[in-house]
């Protein structure tokens, strides 16, 4: 299943702060009016990504994802104790997340 949000050409741009559960990310994306999809491990074939939000926020494509996360990190993710990876085509991905309330920093 391919995502309808074109994420081709995105790469690591930064990281979120801790404190964001999958539910909180979903709530903030929804509140911002972003078009987004949640992809889980059955979408990825290399086993490196467990969960990814692919989003179009004000015309900027952003991915928020786990990468090579250990079992302990994935457990922490559900409690907001994980720093998510932020992908995009430029650092604007980090800027737009900060704008909608997902505190992030450039890699």
DAUR-V371527 format. One record per helix or strand. SS is the DSSP state (@ for helix, = for strand). FROM is the first residue (numbers start at 1). LEN is the number of residues. If there is no record, write none. Layout:
ss | from | len
SS | FROM | LEN
SS | FROM | LEN
//
This chain:
ss | from | len
= | 11 | 6
@ | 22 | 10
= | 35 | 6
@ | 41 | 3
= | 51 | 7
= | 60 | 6
@ | 71 | 7
= | 85 | 4
@ | 92 | 9
= | 104 | 3
//
